[in-house]
Amino acid sequence: MEKNYLVIGGTGKTGRRVVEKLQGKGHNVKVASRNSSPSFNWDDPETYKPALEGIDRVYIVYYPDLAVPGAYEAISMLTEAAKNTGVEKLVLLSGKGEKEAERCEQVVANSGLDYTLVRASWFNQNFSESFFLEPVQAGIVATPMPDAEIPFVDADDIAEVAVQALINDDLNGQTVAVTGPELYKMSEVVEIIAEASNRSIQYVPVTLDQYTAEMRSAGLPDSYIWLFEYLFKEVLTNPSNQEISTDVERVLGRKPKSFKQFAQETAKTGIWSVKEKTGS
Ligand SMILES: NC(=O)c1ccc[n+]([C@@H]2O[C@H](COP(=O)([O-])OP(=O)(O)OC[C@H]3O[C@@H](n4cnc5c(N)ncnc54)[C@H](OP(=O)(O)O)[C@@H]3O)[C@@H](O)[C@H]2O)c1
């Protein structure tokens, strides 16, 4: 019988692509986010059950990160609600090298439901759909940990792996590590973006203290600053996050997309064009 799929975070970077790919294959898909109907909010467990009614398989994107305080409780409650509403399979998006996220992974793995854990490295799309877009547009990207080598992965590849985990049973019980095919330092990806978009973009290494001070002076909330500090300090420098995995090729039968290809395709959209500063 045809399955009903729910994509939590279905308007985000990987979720939107999972929705499109499932729909493209003719599957029944519902989106759950704060703007869906019924509305789904991680901060309000009352919204979990209504979103899960009638659903067989779920792609879970927790926001902002499985490592933040409260994520473990939310994933535990969601898993419980999924069991109670008759869900058969959970596919959880997790982060590579994130020790704290592993507690959440264990909740899903020990749920008794079929499951797949999709552990991703940092996304290419952080530069086109997320926090590094503005710095790129402004022509100056400053980050700490300049020596970290990151196997940036494309959100399309993550979504394709997640779709395989959702629709087939071959990946049940597995942890799939999704990375890109090469390791890059931040300065190197900035150079690739500059070359692809034919403009000059400066990379500036800063200390973690300078970086957090900058976020504080920009008025960003403490929880956001905590998360970024954690991601740079614990995740980017974790040796397991600096390894290339062959899992994308194992699952999809083709190589993952390179950062260069992503940069060339994205540059063509014009999103990295120089943003003129307004005012004097
Ligand atoms: N970005 C990376 O490089 C990276 C790497 C590895 C793992 N991850 C993991 O990917 C996950 C998503 O991170 P992301 O930054 O890439 O986000 P994202 O998927 O681009 O966007 C967030 C999604 O979550 C929804 N959302 C936001 N707040 C919500 C709330 N309170 N309740 C329900 N839905 C909410 C948003 O829709 P609405 O606004 O409509 O609610 C949107 O669909 C995190 O768990 C992170 O650990 C990210």
The ligand as an SDF file (V2000), in Angstrom:
LIG
                    3D

 48 52  0  0  0  0  0  0  0  0999 V2000
   23.6270   23.5110    8.1520 N   0  0  0  0  0  0  0  0  0  0  0  0
   24.5620   22.5810    8.2840 C   0  0  0  0  0  0  0  0  0  0  0  0
   25.6880   22.7170    7.7950 O   0  0  0  0  0  0  0  0  0  0  0  0
   24.2400   21.3090    9.0200 C   0  0  0  0  0  0  0  0  0  0  0  0
   25.1850   20.2660    9.0400 C   0  0  0  0  0  0  0  0  0  0  0  0
   24.8640   19.0650    9.6820 C   0  0  0  0  0  0  0  0  0  0  0  0
   23.6290   18.9190   10.2920 C   0  0  0  0  0  0  0  0  0  0  0  0
   22.7470   19.9530   10.2600 N   0  0  0  0  0  0  0  0  0  0  0  0
   21.4480   19.7800   10.9310 C   0  0  0  0  0  0  0  0  0  0  0  0
   20.4100   20.2090   10.0830 O   0  0  0  0  0  0  0  0  0  0  0  0
   19.3130   20.6280   10.8870 C   0  0  0  0  0  0  0  0  0  0  0  0
   18.7050   21.8380   10.2800 C   0  0  0  0  0  0  0  0  0  0  0  0
   19.5410   22.9110   10.2980 O   0  0  0  0  0  0  0  0  0  0  0  0
   19.5220   24.0050    9.1730 P   0  0  0  0  0  0  0  0  0  0  0  0
   20.2200   25.1830    9.7410 O   0  0  0  0  0  0  0  0  0  0  0  0
   20.0670   23.4180    7.9190 O   0  0  0  0  0  0  0  0  0  0  0  0
   17.9720   24.3890    9.0140 O   0  0  0  0  0  0  0  0  0  0  0  0
   16.9950   24.2580    7.7690 P   0  0  0  0  0  0  0  0  0  0  0  0
   16.6730   22.8340    7.5020 O   0  0  0  0  0  0  0  0  0  0  0  0
   17.4800   25.0480    6.6240 O   0  0  0  0  0  0  0  0  0  0  0  0
   15.6790   25.0530    8.2160 O   0  0  0  0  0  0  0  0  0  0  0  0
   14.9230   24.8420    9.3150 C   0  0  0  0  0  0  0  0  0  0  0  0
   13.5480   24.1550    9.0710 C   0  0  0  0  0  0  0  0  0  0  0  0
   12.9940   23.9520   10.3430 O   0  0  0  0  0  0  0  0  0  0  0  0
   11.7620   24.6800   10.4680 C   0  0  0  0  0  0  0  0  0  0  0  0
   11.7270   25.2430   11.8190 N   0  0  0  0  0  0  0  0  0  0  0  0
   12.4580   26.2730   12.3300 C   0  0  0  0  0  0  0  0  0  0  0  0
   12.1420   26.4540   13.6320 N   0  0  0  0  0  0  0  0  0  0  0  0
   11.1970   25.5290   13.9410 C   0  0  0  0  0  0  0  0  0  0  0  0
   10.4670   25.2090   15.1170 C   0  0  0  0  0  0  0  0  0  0  0  0
   10.6270   25.8710   16.2700 N   0  0  0  0  0  0  0  0  0  0  0  0
    9.5840   24.1920   15.0480 N   0  0  0  0  0  0  0  0  0  0  0  0
    9.3670   23.5120   13.9040 C   0  0  0  0  0  0  0  0  0  0  0  0
   10.0300   23.7480   12.7630 N   0  0  0  0  0  0  0  0  0  0  0  0
   10.9350   24.7530   12.7810 C   0  0  0  0  0  0  0  0  0  0  0  0
   11.7830   25.7330    9.3490 C   0  0  0  0  0  0  0  0  0  0  0  0
   10.4610   26.0270    8.8840 O   0  0  0  0  0  0  0  0  0  0  0  0
    9.5150   27.1700    9.5330 P   0  0  0  0  0  0  0  0  0  0  0  0
   10.3450   28.4130    9.5550 O   0  0  0  0  0  0  0  0  0  0  0  0
    8.3680   27.2000    8.5870 O   0  0  0  0  0  0  0  0  0  0  0  0
    9.1260   26.6840   10.8810 O   0  0  0  0  0  0  0  0  0  0  0  0
   12.5720   24.9830    8.2700 C   0  0  0  0  0  0  0  0  0  0  0  0
   11.7040   24.1060    7.5640 O   0  0  0  0  0  0  0  0  0  0  0  0
   19.8360   20.7930   12.3200 C   0  0  0  0  0  0  0  0  0  0  0  0
   19.3580   19.7260   13.1080 O   0  0  0  0  0  0  0  0  0  0  0  0
   21.3340   20.6910   12.1490 C   0  0  0  0  0  0  0  0  0  0  0  0
   21.9770   20.1010   13.2320 O   0  0  0  0  0  0  0  0  0  0  0  0
   23.0070   21.1290    9.6450 C   0  0  0  0  0  0  0  0  0  0  0  0
  1  2  1  0
  2  3  2  0
  2  4  1  0
  4  5  1  0
  4 48  2  0
  5  6  2  0
  6  7  1  0
  7  8  2  0
  8  9  1  0
  8 48  1  0
  9 10  1  0
  9 46  1  0
 10 11  1  0
 11 12  1  0
 11 44  1  0
 12 13  1  0
 13 14  1  0
 14 15  2  0
 14 16  1  0
 14 17  1  0
 17 18  1  0
 18 19  2  0
 18 20  1  0
 18 21  1  0
 21 22  1  0
 22 23  1  0
 23 24  1  0
 23 42  1  0
 24 25  1  0
 25 26  1  0
 25 36  1  0
 26 27  1  0
 26 35  1  0
 27 28  2  0
 28 29  1  0
 29 30  1  0
 29 35  2  0
 30 31  1  0
 30 32  2  0
 32 33  1  0
 33 34  2  0
 34 35  1  0
 36 37  1  0
 36 42  1  0
 37 38  1  0
 38 39  2  0
 38 40  1  0
 38 41  1  0
 42 43  1  0
 44 45  1  0
 44 46  1  0
 46 47  1  0
M  CHG  2   8   1  16  -1
M  END
$$$$
